[in-house]
Structure formats: C-alpha cells, structure tokens
Amino acid sequence: MNSKNIFEYIKNINKKSKEAFNVISRSSSKDRNLAILNTSKIIRKEQGEILKANEIDIINAKKKQLNNAFVDRLLLDDKRIDNIVEGLNQISEMSDPIGVELSKWTQPNGLNISRISVPLGIIGIIYESRPNVTIDAGSLCIKSGNTAILRGGSDSINSSKILAKCMQKGLESANLPGNTVQLVENTDREAVSAMLTSTGEIDII
C-alpha cells in the first residue's frame, strides 16, 4: 500500500470512529459495562483461537531472532488470558467516569459553576507488541465513552487482530457500534505518520 492509500485508509478509520463516538459518548454506563463483560466472555470462548493467533506471532518473532524478553512480552498463555478476562471484569465494576463533578465554585455575582467529566473523543493509541494492551486500552476507552484507534507493534498483529475483533463483537452484543474500537491492521510505519497528522480527526494521541 503506497503512502497516499495509507493516509486514505487511516482517514476512513477516523471517519468510522467519529460516527461511533456520536453513539458511545451518549450511551449508558450499563450498556458500556455490558459490552466489556460480554467481551470477557467472548475472549474466554475464543481462547483457543487467540492462542493459535499468538503462536503465529511467537514463531515469527523467533524467526527474526528477537530477544527472549521481547518474545515473553509478546506471549499469551492460559494464565495471561485469565488475567485479561479478570481485568475486563474489574473495569466493568469501576464507577462510571462520565458525569462526575470534578470541582465547583461560585462567582462573585452568585453564578454557580461546575466542572463535569465528559468523554474526550477519538483517542489514538500507539503501543509496542504487548497483545494485552489491545484489550486494556480498548476497554478503558469503552468504559469512558470514547472511541479508540489502536496501533500496536507489528510483531503482535495476529494476536491484536483477534482480540480487537472480540471487543467489536462484545460492543455489538450490547447494541453499541463495533467501530468504537478499531485496530490499524496496516503495519507500515506510514500508518503511524498518518495518525499523528490527523489533526481535527483524532482528538488525542
């Protein structure tokens, strides 16, 4: 994919993310928590397929002769899947971060002013080859009513793809847009450049 096509690819992801934000930002805490809980169940159900996808990433990493510490960060096993599932359950039980009164004060003229937490918008997240971060980052964005555009390290692409799809299924099962969480599947470094220059489309990187 040439540079022009990569930028168009990212632009299309941004557009879908904005459409999803219009829904997720107005959704109930109950529905967002349901999406997160359903994701944990889907991951448990898809555990075998997730481990198969991760095995491909591990084999490729060893072929590249990447160091043992890197391979260990990349690895998913039954225990780490357990931790991912438990993490999702814990996030679902956290208090709703939206609509919280952060501070309030009264002006000299008697006007009462409050600062209330609201969703931030479209969040682009660039991270290394740790598959669990795909779930951590995506689920926290769901919890807070934001949309996530995830760009993980290229060495974890197979693991991240299936985990992102699990989140999308979890969202859709709660009648929320699957595009609330999107993974940039293009592993070219130009994709990162396209994200970083998406001024006015991605709100935070």
C-alpha positions in Angstrom: 0.0 0.0 0.0 1.5 3.3 -1.0 1.6 6.5 1.2 -1.5 8.0 -0.4 -3.5 4.8 0.1 -2.3 4.5 3.7 -3.4 8.1 4.5 -6.8 7.3 2.9 -7.0 4.1 4.9 -6.4 6.0 8.2 -8.9 8.7 7.1 -11.6 6.1 6.6 -10.9 4.6 10.1 -11.1 8.1 11.6 -14.5 8.7 9.9 -15.9 5.4 11.3 -14.5 6.3 14.7 -16.3 9.7 14.7 -19.6 8.0 13.8 -19.2 5.5 16.6 -18.3 8.3 19.1 -21.6 10.0 18.4 -23.2 6.9 19.8 -20.8 5.6 22.5 -20.5 9.1 24.1 -24.2 9.2 24.7 -24.6 5.5 25.8 -25.5 4.4 29.3 -22.9 3.1 31.8 -25.0 -0.1 31.9 -24.6 -0.7 28.1 -20.9 0.1 28.2 -20.3 -2.3 31.1 -22.3 -5.0 29.3 -20.1 -4.6 26.3 -17.0 -5.0 28.5 -18.4 -8.1 30.3 -19.5 -9.7 27.0 -16.0 -9.1 25.6 -14.6 -11.1 28.6 -17.0 -14.0 27.8 -16.1 -13.9 24.1 -12.4 -13.9 24.8 -12.9 -17.0 27.0 -14.9 -18.7 24.3 -12.3 -17.8 21.6 -9.4 -18.6 23.9 -8.1 -21.5 21.7 -8.2 -19.3 18.5 -6.5 -16.4 20.4 -3.6 -18.7 21.4 -3.3 -20.1 17.9 -3.0 -16.5 16.5 -0.5 -15.7 19.2 1.5 -18.7 18.3 2.0 -17.4 14.8 3.3 -14.1 16.2 5.7 -16.0 18.5 7.0 -18.2 15.7 7.6 -15.1 13.5 9.4 -13.3 16.4 11.7 -16.3 16.9 12.4 -16.4 13.1 13.5 -12.8 13.4 15.7 -13.8 16.3 14.1 -11.3 18.6 15.4 -11.5 22.2 13.8 -13.6 24.9 12.4 -10.6 26.8 10.6 -9.4 23.7 9.2 -12.8 23.0 8.0 -13.1 26.6 6.1 -9.7 26.4 4.5 -11.0 23.2 3.4 -14.3 24.6 -0.1 -15.2 25.5 -0.9 -18.3 27.5 -3.8 -19.6 29.6 -2.7 -17.6 32.7 -2.4 -14.4 30.7 -5.8 -14.9 29.2 -7.1 -15.4 32.7 -5.6 -12.0 33.7 -7.1 -10.3 30.6 -10.5 -11.7 31.5 -10.2 -10.7 35.1 -9.0 -7.2 34.1 -12.1 -6.7 32.0 -14.3 -7.8 34.8 -12.6 -5.3 37.1 -13.0 -2.5 34.6 -16.7 -3.2 34.3 -17.1 -2.9 38.1 -15.3 0.5 38.2 -17.5 3.5 38.9 -18.7 5.5 35.8 -16.1 8.1 35.0 -18.6 10.2 33.0 -20.7 12.9 34.6 -18.5 13.2 37.7 -18.4 16.6 39.3 -14.7 17.4 39.4 -15.0 20.8 41.0 -17.4 23.6 41.6 -17.3 27.3 42.6 -19.5 30.4 42.9 -18.7 33.6 41.1 -18.9 36.9 42.9 -22.2 37.6 41.0 -23.7 34.4 42.6 -23.4 32.2 39.5 -22.7 28.6 40.4 -20.2 26.8 38.0 -19.4 23.1 38.0 -16.7 21.2 36.1 -18.1 17.9 34.9 -16.2 15.0 33.3 -17.2 14.1 29.7 -15.8 11.8 27.1 -12.7 13.2 25.4 -13.4 12.0 21.8 -11.4 9.9 19.4 -8.3 8.5 21.1 -5.4 7.2 19.0 -3.2 4.8 21.0 0.2 3.7 19.7 2.0 1.0 21.7 4.5 -1.8 21.4 4.0 -5.5 20.8 2.1 -6.4 24.0 -1.2 -8.0 23.0 -2.9 -7.4 26.4 -2.6 -3.6 25.8 -5.0 -4.0 22.9 -7.7 -5.1 25.4 -6.6 -2.8 28.2 -6.6 0.3 26.0 -9.8 -0.6 24.1 -11.8 -1.5 27.2 -10.8 1.7 29.1 -12.0 3.8 26.1 -15.3 1.9 26.1 -15.7 2.5 29.8 -15.1 6.2 29.4 -17.4 6.7 26.4 -14.5 7.3 24.0 -13.6 5.6 20.7 -10.2 4.0 20.3 -8.0 3.7 17.2 -5.3 1.2 18.2 -1.9 0.8 16.5 0.1 -2.0 18.2 3.5 -3.2 17.3 3.7 -5.1 14.0 5.1 -8.3 15.8 1.8 -8.7 17.6 -0.5 -8.1 14.7 -2.2 -11.5 14.6 -2.9 -11.5 18.3 -4.1 -7.9 18.3 -6.5 -8.6 15.3 -8.4 -11.4 17.0 -8.5 -9.5 20.4 -9.8 -6.4 18.7 -12.5 -8.4 16.9 -13.5 -9.9 20.3 -14.1 -6.3 21.6 -16.1 -5.4 18.5 -18.3 -8.4 19.0 -18.7 -7.5 22.6 -19.8 -4.0 21.7 -22.2 -5.2 19.1 -23.8 -7.7 21.5 -24.6 -4.7 23.7 -26.1 -2.8 20.8 -23.1 -0.4 20.6 -21.1 0.3 17.4 -18.3 -2.2 16.9 -16.2 0.6 15.4 -15.9 2.1 18.9 -12.7 0.1 18.9 -10.7 -0.2 15.7 -7.3 -1.7 15.1 -4.9 -0.3 12.4 -4.1 -3.5 10.6 -1.6 -1.9 8.3 1.8 -2.5 9.8 3.6 0.1 7.7 5.3 2.9 9.7 3.5 5.4 7.4 0.3 4.4 9.2 1.7 6.0 12.4 2.6 9.2 10.5 -1.0 9.3 9.1 -2.4 9.0 12.7 0.0 11.7 14.0 -1.0 14.1 11.3 -4.8 13.5 11.6 -5.4 17.0 13.1 -9.1 17.7 13.6 -9.9 14.0 13.3 -8.1 12.2 16.1 -8.5 14.2 19.3 -5.7 12.7 21.4 -2.7 10.5 20.6 
